[in-house]
Structure formats: structure tokens, C-alpha cells
């Protein structure tokens, strides 16, 4: 679809380092991990997200991943990252306010988008920012 995510989630990444996954993705996609995509680990859920800077057929890429020998052997799952209207902002200063977070995420400089709600979690120095639509969460 026109709103397809440029990101793929790889789960069950217990026996594959981010570096190994990056090389594997380069082989599957024929793209360069240095320029064409980034790989980010999400330790809390034992997953890694690959985000493509270069336009590719993401559904075809996921299909190729699911068929790849090493991915099958290691029982890694691959799926397109769902688009969301919320993001988690982490490592926030202790004194940050809802108003500051709203202004920051609504600015064109930060990717801009109309914020509908900010939930602060001071004990974690984090916040959940919810946008009015999916286009405002770059």
C-alpha cells in the first residue's frame, strides 16, 4: 500500500548478531547496510528492526527472507513493521513537560505532526507520544 512501512521486524534473533543479520540482509536485498538500511536491536522483545532508506518492494523482501535457508534454520521470523500513531520517547530529562514534548514533536524540524496525547512516565524518563495520524511520527 502507499502507506507501507519501510521497516521489517525480525523476531527470535537469539543466535544471530546484528552484524550477522546485516550481512544476511545485504545478501537477500542486494543493498548496502551502510547506506541503504539501518538495523536496530530491541532487547526487550528479542527483536531487530531493519529500516530501509532506499525504496524497495518490502513485501517481496519479506517473502525472500522467509524463504532464506539461514533464516529458516534459525527459526527467525520476519514481518513488515505495522504503522503506528504512537512512539516512545526515552531518556528524557527529569524536568521535561508535556507541553515541551508536544511542541518538540509538532515542529517541522523534528518530523512534525499534530500530537493528540502525551503520556509521561517520569519513573522511566520516557513518554508515549500519540499523533493524530501516521504521517507525523518520523
N, C-alpha and C positions, 0 to 999 in steps of 0.2 A: 504494500500500500504506500501511498505518498507519505504517510507518517511512520513508516517502518523505522525501527531503531537501528542505529549504526553499530550496535553493541551485541555481543554474543556472550552468554554466561556458560562457563564450563564448571560443572559440579563433579564431586568425587575425585578431586585432584590430590589424592594422597600420595601417589608415587611419582608425580611429575612436577618438577620445579618450574617456577615461572620462566626461567631461561629455556628449559627444555620445551615447554609449551610454546614459547615464542618461536623457536626454531621449527617446531611442528606446524604451527600456523603459517609460517613463511612458506614451508613446503606445500601445504594444502592450497594456499591462496595465490602463490607466486608474487607476493608483496613483501616489502621490507618492513620488519618490525621497528626499525629506526625512524622511518618516515611515514609509513602508510597506516600503522596502527599502534596502539598502546595496550599494555597488559597490566592489570591491577589486581592484586590479591585481596580477597575479602576473607580474612581469617575466621571471623565469627561464624561464617556459614560454610567454610571449607569450599570456597569457590574462587574462580578467577574470571574477570571480565575483560574481554578484548573489545576495544572500541576502534572502529575504522575511520581514519581521516580521509581516506580515498573512497570514492563511490564504488561499491561492489554489489553484486546480487547476493544479498545477505541470506536469503532462503536457500540458494544454491550452495553457498559456502557451508551453511549448517548441514545440509544434506551430505556434502563431501566429508565433513568432519565425522558425521555419524557412521559413515562407511569406511573410514580410515582404520587400517589394521591396528595401529598402536592405541588409538582411542578406544576401539572395541576391546582389545586385550586388557587394558587398564580400567575398563568399565567407567570411563569418563562420559558424562552426558553433556550435550551441547544444545542450547536453545537460544532463540532471539530474546534479548532483554526486553521486557514489557515497557512500554512508555508509561510514565507516571506523572502525576501532577504534584508530587511531593518529593523533597530531597531532605537529607540530614546534613546539617552543618555542624562540624565538630571542631574541637579545640578553640572554642570561643572564649574571649576574656570574661573574667568573673562578673564584671560590671556591665556587660552588654545588655541593651534593652530591646524589647520587641520592636519599638519604633526604628531603632538603628538598623536592625536586621531587615525590616520591611523596606526601608529606604535603600539599603545596600542592594537587595535582590530586585528591586524595581528599577534600578539605574541601568541605562543603556550600556555603561561601561562594564557591568558585571554580567551581561547577557540579557538583562531586563525582562521583566514580565510582571503583570499585575498580581500581587500577593493577596491571597484571600485569608490566610491564617498563619500565625507563628505560634508554635508551642515550644516554650523554653523548658529545658531540663538542666537547671543550674548545677545539680549534683554531678552531672556528666559533662558540664561545659559544652552542651550541644543544644540544638533546636531542630524541630521539624518545620520546614517552610512549605506551605501548600500554595500553589499558584491557581489562578482562575482557569488557565488552560495549559496544555502540554508544551506550547511553544516557548514558554517563559522559564524553562529550567535547564539552561545550557550548562 
